[in-house]
Amino acid sequence: DKTIFIRETISGINLTQGDFSDRRLIDSTLQSFKLQEGSCRYLRAQGTRFQNVSIDHVLCDQGRYQDCAWAHVEVRNSFLTGSHFSGCTFEATVGELSSFGLSVFSNCKLKGSRLSEISFSGTWWQNCRFEQEDYFFVRFPSAVFIETTFVGCRLQKAIFRAATFIRCTFEKCTRNESVFHKARLIDTKWIDTDIHQAAN
């Protein structure tokens, strides 16, 4: 099987119990790709676009993604733990019952996602932007946010227990029943955001 793709388009793949691990994607496009009950571990991608990609019951951990664009990606019942995302954009992502635990995000932008019961436990976020994100019971326990901005986000029952926020901003966000118990807020601003909406 081919493992290195440079300036190529991979399209129309539908795998069940398949393995897409250890691939290298450089300046390429992965589109109309569906993987179910399989694995895509140790994926490395740079300058690559992921379009209309769907993974369900997939082990997709330890990935490294630099300057990648994710659009209309669906993630369900999957593990993307211990991954690194740098300079990536995520647009209109749909996710549920999955984990990105212990992953690192730097200089990333997330816009228009709908996530339900996703775990970002122990994640690290630096200079990231969340815009018009819609979260229900999304969990960020012990996560660290540095110079990160949340704009127009719906954070319903989001869990930020014991998270740390340093020089962050929440602007025009709703936080119905969200939890910030034992969170550390350092030089963090609340703009048009009701801090009393939280459960604690």
C-alpha positions in Angstrom: 0.0 0.0 0.0 1.1 3.5 -0.8 2.1 5.5 2.3 3.3 8.8 1.1 1.1 11.2 -0.9 2.5 14.5 -2.2 0.1 16.9 -4.0 -2.4 14.2 -4.6 -6.1 13.8 -4.2 -7.5 10.8 -2.4 -11.2 10.5 -3.0 -14.2 8.2 -2.7 -12.8 5.7 -0.3 -15.2 3.7 2.0 -13.4 1.4 4.4 -14.9 -0.9 7.0 -12.4 -2.5 9.5 -9.6 -1.0 7.4 -6.3 0.4 8.3 -5.1 3.8 7.1 -2.3 4.2 9.6 1.2 5.5 9.1 0.3 7.6 6.0 2.1 10.8 5.1 0.0 13.5 3.3 1.8 16.6 2.0 -0.1 19.4 0.2 -2.8 16.9 -0.6 -6.6 16.5 -0.4 -8.5 13.7 1.3 -12.2 14.0 0.3 -15.3 11.8 0.4 -13.5 9.5 2.7 -15.3 7.2 5.2 -13.6 4.9 7.7 -15.6 2.7 10.0 -14.4 0.3 12.8 -10.8 0.8 11.7 -7.6 2.7 12.5 -5.6 5.5 11.1 -2.9 5.8 13.8 0.3 8.0 13.5 -1.1 9.9 10.5 1.2 12.8 9.4 -0.2 15.7 7.3 1.1 19.0 6.2 -0.8 21.6 4.1 -3.5 19.0 3.5 -7.3 19.5 3.2 -9.7 17.1 4.7 -13.1 17.5 3.1 -16.3 15.4 3.8 -14.4 12.9 5.9 -16.3 10.6 8.2 -14.8 8.3 10.9 -16.8 6.1 13.2 -15.4 3.7 15.8 -11.9 4.5 14.7 -8.6 4.6 16.6 -6.9 7.7 15.1 -4.4 8.6 17.8 -0.9 10.1 17.8 -1.5 12.2 14.7 0.6 15.2 13.6 -1.2 17.9 11.5 0.4 21.1 10.4 -1.4 23.9 8.4 -4.3 21.6 7.5 -7.9 22.5 6.7 -10.8 20.4 8.0 -14.2 21.0 6.5 -17.4 19.1 7.1 -15.7 16.3 9.0 -17.7 13.9 11.1 -16.2 12.1 14.1 -18.2 9.6 16.0 -17.2 7.0 18.7 -13.5 7.6 17.9 -10.2 8.3 19.6 -7.9 11.1 18.3 -5.9 11.2 21.6 -2.4 12.4 21.9 -2.5 14.3 18.6 -0.9 17.6 17.6 -2.6 20.3 15.5 -0.7 23.4 14.5 -2.0 26.2 12.3 -5.1 24.2 11.4 -8.7 25.3 10.6 -11.8 23.3 11.4 -15.1 24.3 9.8 -18.5 22.8 10.4 -17.2 19.8 12.2 -19.8 17.4 13.7 -18.7 15.1 16.5 -20.1 13.0 19.3 -18.9 10.4 21.8 -15.3 10.8 21.0 -12.0 11.8 22.6 -9.2 14.2 21.8 -7.6 13.7 25.2 -4.1 14.9 25.8 -3.9 16.6 22.4 -2.2 19.9 21.7 -3.7 22.7 19.6 -1.7 25.8 18.6 -2.7 28.6 16.3 -5.9 26.8 15.4 -9.3 28.2 14.4 -12.6 26.3 15.0 -15.8 27.6 13.5 -19.4 26.4 13.3 -18.8 23.0 14.9 -21.6 21.0 16.6 -20.0 18.7 19.2 -21.8 16.5 21.8 -20.2 14.5 24.5 -16.6 15.0 23.2 -13.7 14.8 25.7 -10.8 17.2 25.5 -9.4 16.1 28.8 -5.9 17.4 29.5 -5.6 19.2 26.2 -3.4 22.3 25.6 -4.6 25.3 23.6 -2.4 28.2 22.6 -3.5 31.2 20.5 -6.6 29.5 19.3 -10.0 30.8 18.3 -13.4 29.2 18.8 -16.1 31.0 16.8 -19.8 30.1 16.7 -19.2 26.7 18.2 -22.1 24.8 19.5 -21.2 22.4 22.4 -23.3 20.2 24.5 -21.7 18.3 27.4 -18.2 18.8 25.9 -15.6 18.2 28.5 -12.3 20.1 29.0 -11.2 18.9 32.5 -7.6 20.0 33.4 -7.2 21.6 30.0 -4.9 24.7 29.6 -5.9 27.7 27.4 -3.4 30.4 26.7 -4.3 33.6 24.7 -7.4 31.8 23.3 -10.7 33.4 22.3 -14.3 32.2 22.4 -16.7 34.2 20.3 -20.4 33.7 19.9 -20.2 30.1 21.3 -22.9 28.1 22.9 -21.3 26.2 25.7 -24.2 24.2 27.2 -23.2 21.9 30.1 -19.6 22.3 29.0 -17.2 21.1 31.7 -14.1 23.2 32.4 -13.4 21.7 35.8 -9.8 22.5 37.0 -9.0 24.1 33.6 -6.6 27.0 33.4 -7.2 30.1 31.3 -4.4 32.6 30.8 -5.1 35.9 28.9 -8.2 34.4 27.3 -11.4 36.1 26.2 -15.1 35.0 26.2 -17.2 37.3 23.9 -21.0 36.9 23.4 -21.0 33.4 24.6 -23.8 31.5 26.4 -22.7 29.1 29.2 -25.9 27.5 30.4 -25.1 25.0 33.1 -21.4 25.0 32.2 -19.0 24.0 35.0 -15.9 26.0 35.9 -15.3 24.4 39.3 -11.7 24.8 40.5 -10.8 26.5 37.2 -8.0 29.1 37.3 -8.8 32.3 35.4 -5.8 34.6 34.9 -6.2 37.9 33.1 -9.3 36.5 31.4 -12.0 38.8 30.0 -15.8 38.4 29.8 -17.4 40.5 27.1 -21.2 40.4 26.7 -21.0 37.0 28.4 -23.0 36.3 31.6 -20.6 34.7 34.0 -23.5 33.8 36.3 -25.0 31.4 33.7 -22.5 28.8 34.8 -23.6 26.1 37.2 -21.0 27.2 39.7 
